[in-house]
Amino acid sequence: MKKLTVFILSLFMMLMMGSQSVLANNRIDASAAIMADASTGQIIYKQNVDKALPVASITKLLTILVIEDEIQQKQLSWDTQVKITPEIA
């Protein structure tokens, strides 16, 4: 299930970016972007990585993915209340 969800999210991102989002100078038409090799953690591409931006929609989707994974592993339930401390926020 997790691999399928990651695949769907990846496919969604590729469709959203499309071929027109890459400019002639190989910059992504976005405020910021980062690409990393998942197995090594090596940064492959970065653009404005230090720029402060609001939380992106993909971050929200990945948060849901993590929550669903923890629910499947019985670490959380849909009724679990999580307190967000100022340090975490």
Buried (B, 14 or more C-beta within 10 A) or exposed (E): EEEEBEEEBEEEEEEEBEEEEEEEEEEBEEEBBEEEEEEEEEEEEEBBEEEEEEEEEEEEBBEEBEBBBEEEEEEBEEEEEEEEEEEEE
